[in-house]
Amino acid sequence: MSSKVLKNNLCAGCGICESVFGTEKVAVSYNNEGFLRPTFKQELTKSENNFFEEICPGINAKHDDSTNHDPLWGPFLSISSGHANNEKVRYSGSSGGALTAVASYLLDKKRVECVLHIGSSETKPYLNTYKTSYTSQEVLSNAGSRYAPSATLINLVEILKAHTSIAIIGKPCDIVGVRNFIKKNEEAKTKIKHLLSFMCAGVPSQVATTKIIEQFKLQKKDIASLRYRGEGWPGYFKIEDKKRNTHKMTYNESWGTVLNKHLQFRCKICADGTGEFADITCADAWETSENGYPSFDEKKGQSLIIIRNKKGMTLMNAVIDAGYITMSGKNFSSSEIAQMQPYQKQRKQNLLARLFALKLVGRSTPNYNVNFLIKASLKENPLRLIKNFLGMLKRI
């Protein structure tokens, strides 16, 4: 099964396989296409392969509980918007700083010992690396989206051994991997206290970041810092070189014309771009422009906040009571979220057609709740479904 993940291009690059099986058997590194992929140095035993299949989010991304499940947005108790009360947090975060505020609360109030998340490499700021933050200042210093490969879980097992309680901020696929692991590992079940996620439109190759660097006529060795977003809403793709010169382009330019042209294949058949397996998901509460699509004009950030379960509700109430976040007081309907996040709506509605095309040519697909996908596809125009079906056939 481990070989099928690579053969069928199902890997999400989360790194959990290296953490669980050890570097003597599995090592995750960049491949020629600029994605993080495992190399299996030793053949896994039958029991290890079975374990791999159960925890790998590229293969297994199925909900156990079907209650309170929206076909487009997954399980939730409430969906509203808000922003961090700390202006530095609100400014630095990609939207309204809500995830950073929640993580700051957990650390300030000693609710967890550390937060596992992603930030830029200290030695190569154009690359991502996992971070274990112990203070709210450390979380803040890594605020902002990172639109490039990130193996958030590559050292999860060792981090669990070294701590008594942790929270994790990860991509939706990272959180799926953690949920799968919690089912099989008692230490993870005991020590992982909170799972936080964000909406994800896909993971771009590291090649995409390199292309933007080259557009600025820079070399990687000249880069002092690199941000994909934040420091405003939506903020700029911004590089500071070692001569203290600043190079930047808009979010629309960086994501819309470069980064999203280099997404990994697994993201094109993803059923969870909205963090359905988290306790709390945050995203951009975009305002709608005159053409009916989200407006990317610079303004003060607003986070879309999805409370997915009782644990998430208890945590968010505590965060609000402690003064870390102010909520708008408005609850959003499914159609209102679709206006803020039209891409997420469309990808979910068309996914079944893409999966059917893969099945037709004998390709393996992830393990999803098919009944949810059927309900989502029924909300789509049949012509769009046909277009996505044919598009996937052409791609493969």
Secondary structure by P-SEA (a helix, b strand, c coil): caaaaaaaccccccaaaaaaaccccbbbbbccccbbbbbccccccaaaaaaaaaccccccccccccccccccccccccccccccccaaaaaaccccaaaaaaaaaaaaaccccbbbbbbcccccccbbbbbbcccaaaaaaaccccccccccccaaaaaaaacccccccccaaaaaaaaaaaaccccccccccbbbbccccccccaaaaaaaaaaaccccccccccccccccccccbbbbccccbbbbbccccccccccccccccccccccccccccccbbbccccccccccccccccccbbbbcccccaaaaaaaaaaaaacccccccccccaaaaaaacaaaaaaaaaaaaaaaaaaaacccccccaaaaaaaaaaaccaaaaaaaaaaaaaac
